[in-house]
Amino acid sequence: MQTHYPLLETNDFSFEFVTDRGIHYVAYFLEYGYMFSEYPDFSGHTYTFNIDLISDESDIAINDERVGMTIVEIFKVFFSKIENVVVYVCDSMDDRHLARKRKFDSWFWKYNDGTIIKEDGIAVVEDTEILNSLLVHRDNPHLLNIILAYKELNNRADEK
């Protein structure tokens, strides 16, 4: 049975792992509370999620199931504190945002055990659509307010 890749936790909410093919990833959460500053009940627990490819490998499109399993493990660590909230933004700088969304969605639907609630959104900033998703633990005491705030921020994105 396959398991996730070994994780090196480099500091709070920052992880590294290397695949069997030698591809090196860094996955980390950054504070994002400033975007939710009008919501002090949960802004201090709000983060963005990023995954960066460190290796300069030309064949990175290999479908490696263990990468998804490893990302899920990272989220399990992150959501061990049920108050935590994450917004995942699909970077569109290289026009691969739809592929990123599909990959992230496939991991979510394949591995989610119902513990995490996911809301998808689109923020329009200067005529550019920015795909994003909100992830919240289902037992978060501010769940409904977080979802409403997320939707409102997406609707007002061009005002920020």
C-alpha positions in Angstrom: 0.0 0.0 0.0 1.4 3.4 -1.0 1.9 6.1 1.6 2.8 9.7 1.5 6.4 10.8 1.0 8.5 11.5 4.2 8.0 15.1 5.3 10.6 17.5 6.7 8.8 20.2 8.7 11.2 23.1 8.3 9.2 25.4 10.6 5.5 26.0 11.6 3.4 25.2 8.5 6.3 24.7 6.1 7.2 21.3 4.7 9.6 19.8 2.2 9.6 16.4 0.5 11.4 14.7 -2.4 9.7 12.2 -4.7 11.0 8.9 -5.9 12.1 10.6 -9.1 14.1 13.2 -7.1 11.6 16.0 -7.6 11.9 18.4 -4.6 8.8 20.3 -3.4 8.3 22.9 -0.7 4.7 23.3 0.6 3.9 26.1 3.0 1.1 28.2 4.6 1.4 32.0 4.8 -0.6 34.3 6.9 -3.6 35.7 5.0 -5.5 37.3 7.9 -5.0 40.8 6.5 -7.5 39.9 3.7 -10.1 39.1 6.5 -9.2 42.0 8.8 -12.9 42.9 9.1 -13.5 39.4 10.7 -11.4 39.3 13.9 -13.0 36.1 15.1 -11.0 34.1 12.6 -8.6 36.4 10.7 -5.7 35.3 13.0 -6.2 31.7 11.8 -6.4 32.3 8.0 -3.6 31.3 5.7 -2.8 30.8 2.0 -1.4 27.5 0.8 1.5 27.3 -1.7 3.5 24.5 -3.2 6.7 25.2 -5.0 8.8 23.0 -7.2 12.4 23.3 -6.2 13.9 20.8 -8.6 14.6 21.9 -12.1 13.1 18.8 -13.7 11.7 18.9 -17.2 9.5 15.8 -16.7 7.4 17.2 -13.8 4.0 16.2 -15.3 4.4 12.6 -14.2 1.3 11.4 -12.4 2.7 10.5 -9.0 -0.1 9.5 -6.7 2.1 9.9 -3.6 2.4 13.6 -4.2 -1.3 14.0 -3.7 -1.1 11.8 -0.6 1.7 13.9 0.7 -0.3 17.2 0.2 -3.2 15.6 2.0 -0.9 14.7 4.9 0.3 18.3 5.1 -3.4 19.4 5.3 -4.1 16.9 8.1 -1.3 18.5 10.1 -2.6 22.0 9.3 -6.2 21.2 10.2 -5.3 19.4 13.4 -6.1 22.8 14.8 -9.7 23.1 13.7 -9.8 26.9 13.8 -7.3 27.1 10.9 -8.6 28.3 7.5 -6.9 28.2 4.2 -7.4 29.9 0.9 -5.8 28.2 -2.1 -5.2 30.6 -5.1 -4.4 29.1 -8.5 -1.6 31.1 -9.9 -2.4 32.3 -13.4 0.9 33.9 -14.3 1.8 31.0 -16.6 -1.8 30.3 -17.8 -1.8 26.9 -16.0 -4.3 27.9 -13.4 -7.0 25.6 -14.7 -4.7 22.6 -14.6 -3.7 23.5 -11.0 -7.4 23.8 -10.1 -8.2 20.4 -11.7 -5.2 18.7 -9.9 -6.1 20.3 -6.5 -9.8 19.4 -6.9 -8.9 15.8 -7.8 -6.8 15.5 -4.7 -9.5 17.0 -2.6 -12.3 14.8 -3.9 -10.2 11.6 -3.8 -8.9 12.0 -0.3 -11.3 14.1 1.6 -13.0 12.1 4.4 -15.7 14.8 4.9 -13.7 16.6 7.6 -12.9 19.6 5.3 -15.5 21.8 3.7 -14.4 23.3 0.3 -15.9 26.4 -1.4 -14.7 27.5 -4.8 -14.6 31.1 -5.9 -13.4 33.5 -8.6 -12.0 36.9 -7.8 -12.0 39.3 -10.7 -9.2 41.9 -10.4 -8.6 44.3 -13.2 -10.5 42.0 -15.7 -8.4 38.9 -14.6 -10.2 35.9 -13.1 -8.3 34.4 -10.2 -9.5 30.9 -9.3 -9.4 30.2 -5.6 -10.8 27.8 -3.0 -11.5 28.0 0.7 -10.9 25.0 2.9 -12.4 25.0 6.4 -12.6 22.2 9.0 -16.3 21.2 9.3 -16.1 21.7 13.1 -14.7 25.2 12.9 -16.9 27.3 15.2 -17.0 30.1 12.7 -17.7 28.0 9.6 -20.7 29.9 8.3 -19.2 33.3 8.9 -16.0 32.2 7.2 -17.8 31.0 4.1 -19.9 34.2 3.9 -16.8 36.4 4.4 -14.9 34.4 1.7 -17.8 34.9 -0.8 -18.0 38.6 0.0 -14.3 39.0 -0.5 -14.4 37.3 -3.9 -17.3 39.6 -4.9 -15.4 42.7 -3.8 -12.0 41.6 -5.0 -11.5 44.5 -7.4 -12.1 47.0 -4.5 -9.2 45.7 -2.4 
